[in-house]
Amino acid sequence: MAKKPFLYGVLKGTVAGHLRDADDDHYQILVSTDNTVFRIAVNVQSSLTPPDLRFQSLTSLPGSMTQKLTALPVGFTRLASKPGGLAQDFVRGGLVKLEKFKVVPGDAPGVDNDLKDTMEGAAVAAMEQDGALVYGFGARWGPENKKDKYFKFTPGNGIHDIHMNQGNDKKHAGDDGIFRDGCLIFEYPGGKYRAFFMSFQSQTFKTDDKTGHAISAGAGATPPTKRPKKAAKKAAPKKASKKKPKKAAKRRK
């Protein structure tokens, strides 16, 4: 069976719902655009060992980038995998610093100490603030001739691969490429941003400039692997929230 094409791009819309515990490996976000509903499947854990992801967060983005984000139409936009535009490349783009990645667990006892906590806080804040937007960079799937697996809207549509998409192990080398890394950006009123960048520990940052393939397995930057101390007790998780999709302001699924 032929491998499906990697439809790289960015989804811009309004957060209309979220699911923290739909599955162990992802945080699910419901996104409403002018006339289509999407799901963003954000990896918070890997199926490979070690499972915890490398993570980096930014609250300040270059003005040239925010201008391009503002100019995007609501909905999904295909992006050319080349420098000079919005296409992301953790290794070559210069937006993130490889040495700043830290290993963070997907879900752990305690408060505000894992990726699900981080995604939940950002998604809830976006739902509570009028005019907030989310930008999901990754690969599109759909439209599908069936209901969405988690939010049950029809047809199923979504964005996945919200993580680095290069430097993979041999089994996943077919997903490699340059300038097509995934990430998640929340924009809040007043020009405030929260941008999240993830990569698997099984990936290397030393990649070929043409193919994105790993040059030498395991030779990537090695972020700290010390996990946060566990708290004695974790606060009760917030209940999954969902609200009726509304129009946004115009201009490993």
N, C-alpha and C positions, 0 to 999 in steps of 0.2 A: 504494500500500500504506500502510495507516494506521500511524502511528508508535506503537511500543509504549509503554505508560505507564511513567512513571518511578517505580518502586517503591522509594521512599527509606526507609532504615532502618539498623539496626546489627546486625551479626553478632557474637555472643559465643561463643567456643569455645577449643579447645586446638590449638596449632600441632603438626601431625603430620608435616609435610614442607615442603620448599621447593625451588624451582628458580630459580637465578640467571640462567641463559642460555637459558631456553626460547624467548624472543624478545627483540628489541632494546629494545622500548618498555615492557616490563612486568617486574615481579618477581612470581613466582607463589608463593602460600602455600597449603598444604593445611591445612584446618581441620576438626577433628572436634568434633561436638556429641554430645548424648546418643544420637541415633538417625539423624543425617544428616551427610553429608560435604559440605563446600563448598570452593570455591577462591576466594581473594581475588586479583584481578588488580590490582596496584599500578602505576600509571604512574610510570616513571622517566625518560621522554623523550617529547617531542611529535612528532607526524608533521608539524607545521607548523614554520615558521621564525620565530625561532630555536628549536632543539629542546630546549635545556636548560631545566629547570623552576626556578621559584622554590620555595624550601624553607625551612621553619622547624621547629625541634624544641623540645619542652618536656619537662622532667623533673619538673615540679611542676604539679599540676592543682588547681582549687578543690575544697574539701571537699564542696560541694554537688553537684559533678559526679561525684566518685568514689563518693559515696553512691548516686547514681542508677545508675552503672555496676554497682556491687555488687548492687543490687536487680534488675538485668535477669535474666531467665531465660536459660539457655543456648540458643543457636539464633538465628534471625533475628527481629527485632522491628521492625514498622513504626513509623515516627516521623512525627508531624504536623509539617508545615513551618511552625512558628510559634515565637515566643520563649517562654522559660519552661521548656522541657524540655531534652532531649538533642540536638535538632536543631541542626546546626552552621551558622553563617554567619560567614565570615571578616570580612566588612565590618561587620556589625551586632552580632555576638555578644559581642565584647570579650575572647574567649579568646586570640586571637593579635593581635600588633601588626603592622600592615601594613608599617611601616618596618623591621621586623626580618627580612623575607623576603630571602634571598640566592639568587643564581643558582648552582645546583650541577649539574655534568654527570651524566648518567645512568651512564656507564661511561667511565673514563679511566685511562690508565697511572698507576701509583702505588698506594699503600696507604691505605685509609681516607680517600679524597678524592672519592668519588662516591656517588650514591644507591644503587647496587647493593651497595656495600660496607656502607652504613648499614643497609639492609634485611636483608642477610645476617647482620650482627652481632646485630641484634635478634631475628631469627627463630631463629638457632642458640641464643642465650641462653634463649629461651622454651622450646625443646625440651629443654634440659639441666636446667631447673629445674622440679621438680614443683610443680604448683599455678599455674604461669604461665598467663596468658590473653591472648587478642588480641581487640580490638574493631575491626571494620571498618565504617566509616560510608560509605555509598554507595548505589548502585542494585542491586537484586537481579535476577538472571536465573535461569530454571529454575523447577521441575525440567524438564529436557529429556529427550526420549525417545532419548537416545544417551549414549555414554560421554563423560566429560570429555576435552577436547582434550589435556591434558598429564598429568594424574594417572590417567586411565583408569578412574575410578570411575563407577558408574551408579546413579541418573541424574545427569546433569550439573547442578550447582547452583553458584551463585557470587554474588560481589559485585564490582562494578566501579565506575568513576567515583570512584575514591578520590582526589579532587582537588576544587578549587573548581569549582562548577557554576553560575556566573553570570558576567556580563561577557564573554561569548564574542563572537567575530567573527560576522558575519552568517550564514555557512554553518552555524554551530553554535548559533545563537541559540535554536533550539528546545529546547536543553538547559538554558536559563537558568531560574532560580527563586531565591527567597530561602529561607533556613533549610533548605537541603538540600545543603550542601557536604560533600564526602567527606574523611575523614582516617583515620589508622591509629594505634591506641593499643595498646601492650603493657603488661600489668600483671605485675609480678614479685613473688615472695614478699617480705614485709616492707613492703608498701605502696609499692613503687617503680614508677615509670612512665616510659615513653618514648613520646611522642606526636609524630606526624609529620604535617605539613600541606604540601600541594603545590598550586601553581597554574601554569598555562601562561603564558608571556610574551606570548602572543597575547591573553590576557584582560586586562581592566581592572578595577581596584578601584572605579571610579566607576560604580555601577549603580543602576538604578531601584528604589525602595523597595517597589514592588508586583510588578514583573515580573522583576527581576534582570537586565534587559537593560542592555547598555553604554549609558551616557549619551553618552559621546564616545569614539570608538575611540582607543586608545593614550593615554588620559588618566589611567591608573591610576598608583599609586605606582611609582616606578622604583627597584628595589633595585639594589645594586651588581652589575655584570655581569662584574667581573674574576674569571676562573676561577683555581682553585688552580694553583700551579706543578706541572708534571709531574715526577714522579720518574723517575730514570734507568731503573728497572726495576720492574715490578709483580710482586708475589708471586704464585705460582701460585694460581689461584682454587680455593676449596674445592669439593669435589665435591658435587653435588646430593645432598641427604639426604632420606630418607623413612623413616618408621617406621610401624608398624601403628597406625591411629587408635585412640585411647582416649577414654573418657568424661571430660568435663570435670567439675570439682567442681560439684556441684549448687548449688544456690543457697543508560576507553575500551577493556572486555573486548577 
